[in-house]
Every structure is written in C-alpha cells, then in structure tokens.
Amino acid sequence: MSDLAQRFAVAQKEVVELNEAPDVQTKLKLYALYKQATEGDVSGDRPSAIQFVAQAKYDAWSKLAGTSSDTAMQNYVALVEELKANDE
C-alpha cells in the first residue's frame, strides 16, 4: 500500500471520529472525493428529482469527472485534516 493510500485509509477512519459532524455540503464533498478516488468517474444515469439525496450525491461526484484517483485521495486527506483542525 502506498503512503498516499495509507493516509487515505487513516483519513476515512478519522473523519467518523470527529466531535462535530461536517455540514451537508462538506459531507457531499467527502462522498464525491471518496467515490472518485475509489471508483473513478461517475457512471450511470442521474437519479430522478424525487431522489434528491441520490441526485445530490451524483451531482457532487460528477463535478469531479476527470480527476485522478491520487488527486482525489490527496484532496480527501487534506479536507479531513482541515476538519480535524477546526474540530479541536
């Protein structure tokens, strides 16, 4: 496992241990970065408007199309570090 992959794995554990849960927009960003890092570009049809949570997740992820897995991991780790710093 690369150093980046290890830091990514640690960040995934640390984000659930925060004292305060991130706001909805930050959660969507974390979700999108995670999906881009682990699965690559979004695929499939956009969920319907009545599935507003699924649609928001899809839209957040689709904005990262073309972002490399490593870049998404780096951005995820950086965001978690920022959340940890503000959580103290």
MODELLER restraints for C-alpha pairs under 7 A, 6 or more apart:
rsr = mdl.restraints
at = mdl.atoms
rsr.add(forms.Gaussian(group=physical.xy_distance, feature=features.Distance(at['CA:7:A'], at['CA:77:A']), mean=6.82, stdev=0.5))
rsr.add(forms.Gaussian(group=physical.xy_distance, feature=features.Distance(at['CA:8:A'], at['CA:73:A']), mean=5.93, stdev=0.5))
rsr.add(forms.Gaussian(group=physical.xy_distance, feature=features.Distance(at['CA:8:A'], at['CA:77:A']), mean=5.78, stdev=0.5))
rsr.add(forms.Gaussian(group=physical.xy_distance, feature=features.Distance(at['CA:11:A'], at['CA:77:A']), mean=5.68, stdev=0.5))
rsr.add(forms.Gaussian(group=physical.xy_distance, feature=features.Distance(at['CA:11:A'], at['CA:80:A']), mean=6.15, stdev=0.5))
rsr.add(forms.Gaussian(group=physical.xy_distance, feature=features.Distance(at['CA:15:A'], at['CA:80:A']), mean=6.11, stdev=0.5))
rsr.add(forms.Gaussian(group=physical.xy_distance, feature=features.Distance(at['CA:18:A'], at['CA:84:A']), mean=6.78, stdev=0.5))
rsr.add(forms.Gaussian(group=physical.xy_distance, feature=features.Distance(at['CA:18:A'], at['CA:87:A']), mean=6.66, stdev=0.5))
rsr.add(forms.Gaussian(group=physical.xy_distance, feature=features.Distance(at['CA:19:A'], at['CA:87:A']), mean=6.41, stdev=0.5))
rsr.add(forms.Gaussian(group=physical.xy_distance, feature=features.Distance(at['CA:20:A'], at['CA:87:A']), mean=6.65, stdev=0.5))
rsr.add(forms.Gaussian(group=physical.xy_distance, feature=features.Distance(at['CA:28:A'], at['CA:57:A']), mean=6.20, stdev=0.5))
rsr.add(forms.Gaussian(group=physical.xy_distance, feature=features.Distance(at['CA:28:A'], at['CA:60:A']), mean=6.35, stdev=0.5))
rsr.add(forms.Gaussian(group=physical.xy_distance, feature=features.Distance(at['CA:29:A'], at['CA:60:A']), mean=6.60, stdev=0.5))
rsr.add(forms.Gaussian(group=physical.xy_distance, feature=features.Distance(at['CA:30:A'], at['CA:76:A']), mean=6.32, stdev=0.5))
rsr.add(forms.Gaussian(group=physical.xy_distance, feature=features.Distance(at['CA:32:A'], at['CA:57:A']), mean=6.93, stdev=0.5))
rsr.add(forms.Gaussian(group=physical.xy_distance, feature=features.Distance(at['CA:32:A'], at['CA:60:A']), mean=5.62, stdev=0.5))
rsr.add(forms.Gaussian(group=physical.xy_distance, feature=features.Distance(at['CA:32:A'], at['CA:61:A']), mean=4.23, stdev=0.5))
rsr.add(forms.Gaussian(group=physical.xy_distance, feature=features.Distance(at['CA:33:A'], at['CA:72:A']), mean=5.23, stdev=0.5))
rsr.add(forms.Gaussian(group=physical.xy_distance, feature=features.Distance(at['CA:33:A'], at['CA:73:A']), mean=6.92, stdev=0.5))
rsr.add(forms.Gaussian(group=physical.xy_distance, feature=features.Distance(at['CA:33:A'], at['CA:76:A']), mean=5.81, stdev=0.5))
rsr.add(forms.Gaussian(group=physical.xy_distance, feature=features.Distance(at['CA:34:A'], at['CA:76:A']), mean=6.90, stdev=0.5))
rsr.add(forms.Gaussian(group=physical.xy_distance, feature=features.Distance(at['CA:35:A'], at['CA:61:A']), mean=6.98, stdev=0.5))
rsr.add(forms.Gaussian(group=physical.xy_distance, feature=features.Distance(at['CA:36:A'], at['CA:61:A']), mean=6.80, stdev=0.5))
rsr.add(forms.Gaussian(group=physical.xy_distance, feature=features.Distance(at['CA:36:A'], at['CA:64:A']), mean=6.91, stdev=0.5))
rsr.add(forms.Gaussian(group=physical.xy_distance, feature=features.Distance(at['CA:36:A'], at['CA:69:A']), mean=6.22, stdev=0.5))
rsr.add(forms.Gaussian(group=physical.xy_distance, feature=features.Distance(at['CA:36:A'], at['CA:72:A']), mean=6.19, stdev=0.5))
rsr.add(forms.Gaussian(group=physical.xy_distance, feature=features.Distance(at['CA:37:A'], at['CA:69:A']), mean=4.12, stdev=0.5))
rsr.add(forms.Gaussian(group=physical.xy_distance, feature=features.Distance(at['CA:37:A'], at['CA:70:A']), mean=6.67, stdev=0.5))
rsr.add(forms.Gaussian(group=physical.xy_distance, feature=features.Distance(at['CA:37:A'], at['CA:72:A']), mean=5.04, stdev=0.5))
rsr.add(forms.Gaussian(group=physical.xy_distance, feature=features.Distance(at['CA:37:A'], at['CA:73:A']), mean=5.51, stdev=0.5))
rsr.add(forms.Gaussian(group=physical.xy_distance, feature=features.Distance(at['CA:38:A'], at['CA:69:A']), mean=6.82, stdev=0.5))
rsr.add(forms.Gaussian(group=physical.xy_distance, feature=features.Distance(at['CA:40:A'], at['CA:69:A']), mean=6.52, stdev=0.5))
rsr.add(forms.Gaussian(group=physical.xy_distance, feature=features.Distance(at['CA:41:A'], at['CA:62:A']), mean=6.90, stdev=0.5))
rsr.add(forms.Gaussian(group=physical.xy_distance, feature=features.Distance(at['CA:41:A'], at['CA:65:A']), mean=5.00, stdev=0.5))
rsr.add(forms.Gaussian(group=physical.xy_distance, feature=features.Distance(at['CA:41:A'], at['CA:66:A']), mean=6.55, stdev=0.5))
rsr.add(forms.Gaussian(group=physical.xy_distance, feature=features.Distance(at['CA:42:A'], at['CA:61:A']), mean=6.28, stdev=0.5))
rsr.add(forms.Gaussian(group=physical.xy_distance, feature=features.Distance(at['CA:42:A'], at['CA:62:A']), mean=5.56, stdev=0.5))
rsr.add(forms.Gaussian(group=physical.xy_distance, feature=features.Distance(at['CA:42:A'], at['CA:65:A']), mean=6.90, stdev=0.5))
rsr.add(forms.Gaussian(group=physical.xy_distance, feature=features.Distance(at['CA:46:A'], at['CA:55:A']), mean=6.46, stdev=0.5))
rsr.add(forms.Gaussian(group=physical.xy_distance, feature=features.Distance(at['CA:46:A'], at['CA:58:A']), mean=6.50, stdev=0.5))
rsr.add(forms.Gaussian(group=physical.xy_distance, feature=features.Distance(at['CA:47:A'], at['CA:54:A']), mean=6.22, stdev=0.5))
rsr.add(forms.Gaussian(group=physical.xy_distance, feature=features.Distance(at['CA:47:A'], at['CA:55:A']), mean=5.12, stdev=0.5))
rsr.add(forms.Gaussian(group=physical.xy_distance, feature=features.Distance(at['CA:48:A'], at['CA:55:A']), mean=6.75, stdev=0.5))
rsr.add(forms.Gaussian(group=physical.xy_distance, feature=features.Distance(at['CA:49:A'], at['CA:55:A']), mean=6.75, stdev=0.5))
